[in-house]
Amino acid sequence: MSEKMKILLIDDEPVVCSSCERVLEEEGYVVEAVLKGTEGISRMDSKEFDIVITDLKMPEISGMEVLGYVKEKYPDTQVIIMTGYSTVSNAVESIKKGAFDYIPKPFDPDELLSVVRGAAIKRMQALEKIYQHETIPHKYGLDNIIGASEKMLKVYEQIEKVARTDTTVLITGESGTGKELLARAIHNHSLRKDTQFIALDCSTLAQSLLESELFGYTKGSFTGASTGKRGIFDIANEGTLFLDEVSNIPMDTQSKLLRVLEEHSFRPVGAEETVAVNIRLIAATNRDLKTMIESGNFREDLFYRLNVFSITVPPLRERPEDIPLLACHFLRQMCQTLDKRIKGFSKEAMEILISYTWPGNVRELKNAVERLVVMADEEMLFPDILSEVVDKERCEKSAAVPATNEELKQAKKEARENAVKKVEKIFILEALARNDWNVTRAAEATGIQRTNFQSLIKKYNIRLKGYTKDLQEE
């Protein structure tokens, strides 16, 4: 999927290095540990690191000197300072000099990971700007897939596993969830990435035309065929073919599609000879194919041929924690496209976006943000303008009406608890986003003690991975 973040760990205590190294590698980071600041600087000069974690007090070269060296030579590399409680004031000073954050010793694995994840987001954002400036072609890829939820992280893992194989993939999910984007990401990171990616939406063509569109036809094969035409399978040869909404393929064409997948050849309409083809097929649908099989509208054997490796894209309502990330991403995009200056969403506006069910999923959210940017006259987006794009009746409904006094009491208690949890989680996410995912600055800005702020991050299992994207140069 994406190239793993590389971390350089500098601490003169071997036990600290080994314990931190174990925690970070289990999370998926690539870690190199050294015991001296001089050795750390030597490593940085020989290879690139995304994050440097350094102890503040060390012999020969201190953590502050390491920080100064990194900021001078590698300004986009994020530096995290480890320090004992007696030198916390010096660690705070290091933030003013460019450190991303600090971790007071002793710390537990969750504290370490939350700060590192925040630094990883900062590093990703810095690299994104570099890529945009150098116009590196990443239009289609995992850098366009945004989400930090557990369900989306699972999707990224599945893409990583299947991308470099030639296995047929079936992507399922509701309309607007980004199925084609996932298909393009699989292609972009496959062995066929330098070949063509051809997409066909099977729902946009009349069923009578679909067969000739897929397989092509010869001159004179039917009335009006004054010339021959190449089919999609022929055009996509050696590359990846993405068939969206395969549930719309009629039964007789399904049998021919099955034959292509099994024999790796097809016969254009009106032709006598078959044509060999070598393609990687990715299919997608927003319908339940198993139900269609039971009703006789989809071939069971074709389903099993398509469903070799399946990926289900979760609807947006099942991953509301991704809404702030997506909304802010689309806001930046639209402001740049439409040349407008809008700082962001108010807390109340973001609460409305999170509570909305988004039946059109990510596509609907993107279109809604674009409309908001077009209409907005202020630097912030407030709830009043959201009424233009969000149907409040489709915001989350409260639980069923209780039947007894005890049920009423319990419902009120749960409603209060859920309301507090929702506001509290949004509060933490917004504070982190406003402060570049820096835990220390977010805690200071909100007036909450750092340890308490850290506890809230842990309480709501906020995984500070932010934009999960592929930053590996093709």
N, C-alpha and C positions, 0 to 999 in steps of 0.2 A: 504494500500500500504506500505509505509514506516513509521516507527515510527516517530512521530512528534518530532522536535527539542525542547528540554526543556531549557528555559531561566530563569535565576535568575536575577531580576532587583533590584538594591540597590540604593536608593536615599532618602534623608531626606525630600524632598518636595513631599507631597502626590499628588499634581496636576501633577507633572512630572511623577510619577509612574502610575497614572490612565490613562494619555494620551498615554504614551508609551505602557502600557499594552493593551489598546484598539487597537492601530495600529498593534501591533505584533500578537495579537490573531486573528484579521481579516485576517492576512496573513497566519494563520494556525499554528503558534507556540504555545506551551504550556508555559505560563508565570506565575511565582510567584514573587510577589513584596514585598519587606520589606523596612523599613525606617531606619534601622541601620546596620552598617557594622558587628557588633557582631552577630546580628540575621542572617545576610547573611551567615556568616561563620558556624553558627550552622546548617542552612539549608543544606549547602554543605556537612557537615559531616553526615547528615542523609539520603541524596538521591543524585543521580547523575544528574548533569546539563551539557548541551553541551556548553552553552554560559553564561557568566556572564557579565552583563552591570552594571557598578558602577559609581557613581558620584565621582569626584576627592576629593572635599572638603566636609567632613562630620565630625560630632562630634564623639568622642570616637576613632573610627578607620577610617583612611583616605582611599581613593581609592587606593593609592599606597600600603598601607599595605594589603588591600584585594588582590591586584594583586600579591604581594609577596607570600601570603598564597596559592593562587590558583596555582601559578607556581611551588611551592614547593611540594604540595600534589596532585594536579590534573593537571599535565603539559599539557595534551591534551585538557583540557577545554579552550575555547577561551575567552579572556577578552577584553571588549570594555570599554573605559574610556569616561565618559561625563564630560565636563568641560566648564567653562565660558571663554570668550575671554582673560580675564586677566591672566589666568593660562594655556594658550595653550602651552607655552614653557615646562611646567611641564608635560603636556599630551604627547608631543613629546618625552620627556625623558622616559615616561612610555612604549613607543613602544620599546625603546632600552632594557628595562627590561623585555620584553616578552608580552606586550599587543598586541592584534591583530591590533587595530586601535583606534582612538578617534573621538568623535563627539563634535564639539564646540556648546555650547548653545548660542542663541536659534537655533533649527534645525527643519526642516519640516519632515513630515512622509517619504517622498522619500529618504531623506538623511539617516534617521535612518534605513530604510529597506535595502538600498543598502549596508551599512556597515554590517548589521546583515547577509545578504545573503552571503557576502564574508566570514564572520566568519563561517557560516554554511558549506561552501565548505571546508574550512580549517579543521573543525572538522570532516567532512565526510572522508577526505583524511587521517586524523590521525587514525580514526577508521578502515578504510580499511586496513591500514598497520598492525594494531593489529589483525584483522581477518585473514589476509594472514599469519601472523606469527604463529597464533594459529591453522592454517589450519581448521577453522570452515567451514563446507560445504555450501558455497553459490555459487556453480558453476552455478546454474540456479536460477535466481531470478531477481528482479528489480535492483540489484546492477550491473547487466550486461547491463542494458538498459540505454543509455546515451543520454541526450538531455535537453536543457534548454529552447527550443523554446515554444511558447504558444501552438502550436499544440501537442507537445509531453507532455506537462503538462496536457493537456486535456486527452490524452491517459492514463496517470498515474491515473488520477481521475476516469476514466471509469473502469480501472482494480481494483482499490480500491473498487468501488461500487459493482462489480459483483463477485469478487474473493470468498467471503465467502458464496455465494449462490450455488445452484446446477443448475442454469440456463444455458441452452445451449447458446453458444456464437459463433457468426460468425465473423471471423477476415478477413477483406479485405485489399488488398494493393498489390502494384507491387512486382515482384520478387526481393528478396534481401533486403526487408525492415525489416525483422526480425519477421515475423509472428509466427514462432515456438517459438522464444524467449518469445514473449508475452504470448503464450499459456502455456509455462512452468512456467512463472511468476504467471499466474492465478492459476495454479495447486498448485504451491509452497505456495500460501497464501490462499488456500482453506481449507475446513474441511477435504479434502481427501489428504492432503499434505504428510501423512505418508504412503500412498498407492502408487501403481505404476502409472507412467505416460507412456503411450504407444503412439508412433507417427507412423503414416503410411502415406507416400506420395503416393496418388492415381495415380499420373502421372508416377510412376516408374514401374508399373505393367501392363501387357497386360490386356485388359478388360476381356478376357476370364478367367483370373486367379483371378481377383479382388474379385469376390463373394466368392470363396473358401478361399481366404486369410482373408476376413472379418468374415465369418461365420463358417469356418472350413468344414470338410467333414468326412464321415464315411468310414470304410474299404469297398472296393468293389463298392463304389458309382459311379465310372467311371473307364474306362480303365487305369490301372497304379496305382490305389489307393489301394496298397497292405496293407496299414495301414491307420488308421484314423489320422486326424490332427485337433488340436484345432485352432479355428479362433481368430482373433484379439479381437473381442467382448468378447469372453470367457476369454482370457488372461487378458484383462483390467478390468474384473469384480471387482467392489468395488472401482475402481480407475478412472483415467481420460483418455479418448481416444481422441487423436488429429488426425483428418483426414485432411491432407493438400491437396490442389488442388481438392476439392470435385467436381469441374466442370468436372473432367475426369471420374466420375462414370457413367457407361452406364445406360440407362433409365430403363431396367428391374431390375437392381440392386438398382436403386434409390427407386423403389417401396418397395423393401424388407427393405431398410434402413429406410424408413418412417415407416414401420410397427414396426420395432424394437423400434423406438423412441416413438411410440404411445402405444405399448403394453408391452414394457420392456421385450421382449423375442424374440428369433430367432430360426430358424431351420437350423442346419448344412446341407450341401448338402448331400442328400441321407438319411437323418434321418427322422423318423416318428414322433418323439416327439420334442416339443419345449424346449428350455433351457431359464430359467429366468436369467435376467442380470440386474445389477445395476451399471450404469456407468454415468459419467459426460462427455458429448460430447462437444468438441470444434472443429469447422471446420474452414477452411481457403481457400481462393481462390484469384487468381490474375486476374480473369475474372469477367465481369459484368453479374451476374446471371439473372438479370431482362431481359437483352438483349437475353440471352440464352433461357429464358422462352418464349419470343416472337417468337423465331425461332423454338421452339418445341424441344429444346435440354436439357431442365432441367424442372423438375416437379415444378409447382407453389406451390403445397401443401407442398412439401419437403422444398422449399425455406423458406416458412413462419415458418416451424417447426425448421429450422436451425437458422433463423434470429430473434430469440427471443430477443437477446441483441447483437448489432453489434458494432464492433470497427474497425475504419479505420486507418491504419497506413500510415502517410503521406510519400510521396517519399522524398528523400534527397534534391532534387532540390527546394522543397517547404519550407525547413527549413535550409537554408544555414548557419544560425547562429550557428547551431549545428556542422558544419564541423570542426572548430578548436578543439572543445572538443573531438569529435570522433577521429580525426587524431592524436591528442596528446595521447589519451588513447591507441590507437592501436600501436603507436610508442613505448610507454613504455612497452606494452605487448611483442612486437616483439624483442625489445632490450634485454629484460630479457630472452626470449626463445632462441634467437640466440646468446646471450652473446656478444652483441655489445654495444658500448657507442656512442650514438648520442644525442646531446643536444636538438634538435628541428628543426623546419622549419624556414627558413628565412621569412621575411615579404613578399617578392615577391613570394616565393614559396607558402605561405599560401593563397595569393590572387588568385593564379592560381587554387588551390584546391577549393576555395570558388566559383570561377566563372565557374568551370566545372559542367556539367549537371548531371553527375553520373547516367547514364541509368541503371547500375546494383545496384544502391543504396548503402546501408551500406556495403553489401557484397563486392561490387566492391572496395569501399574505403579501407576496411580492407585488401583485397588482394593486392591493390596497395601499401599500406604502407609496407606490408610484403616484397614485391619485392624491394621497395626502400631501406629498411634496409639491404636486402641481397646484393644489388649492391653498397651501399654507402661506401666510403673510408674516408670521412671527418666527422667531428663532427657536422656539420650542413647540412641540406638538402636544396640545392639551386635550382633555376628554371631549370638549365640545366639538372639535373638528372630526373626531373619530365617529360621530354619529352618521357621517356621510358614507362611511365604508363598513361599519360594523352593525349588524342587526342585534340589538341588545337582547332580543328574545331568544337568540341562539347562544347567549352566554350560559355558562354552567348553571343548571337548575339545582335547586336545593333538594334534599332528600324527600322521600314520600311523606305525606301528611301523617303524623302520629295518630293513633286511635285511642290511647289512654293518657292519663296525666303523667304516669311514669315514663311512657314513651316520649311524651312531650319534653319532660325534664332531660331525658337522655339525649334527645335530638338537639335541644338548645345547648347542652354541654358540648356535644360533638361539633355543632355549628360554630361555637365560640372557639373551640380548639383548632378546628380546620381553618377558620378565618385568620387566627393568629399565626398558624403555621404558614399559610399562603403569603400573608403580608411579610412575615419574618424572612421567608426564603427570598422573596422578591427584593426585600430590603438589602439582604446580603449580596445578591447577584448584582443589583444596581450599584451598590457601593463599590464592589470589586471592579465593575466595568468602568465606573467614573474615575477610578484610580489605577487604571492600567493593570488590574488584577494583582496589585501589590497589597498583600495582607496588612502590612504595617501601616501604610498610608490610608487604606480603607478603614482600619480600626480607628486611627487618629481622626479622620474626617467625620466619622459617625459618633465619636465620643465614647466608644466602647473599648474596654481594656483589650489588649491584643490577645491574651489567653482566652477571654470570653468570646471574642470574635472568631478565634480559631475553633472554639467548641461549637459555635453555630455552623461553621462550615462542615464540621464533622457530623453534627446532628442531622443536617439535611443532605449529607452525602454529595456535596457539591464537588464535582470533579472538574478542576480548573484546567480543562484541556482546550476549552474555547473552540477555535476554528481548527478542526482536524483536516489537514490538507496535505497534499503532496508537494513537498518543496524540493524534490530531487530534480536537478536539471536534466532534461532529456538528452 
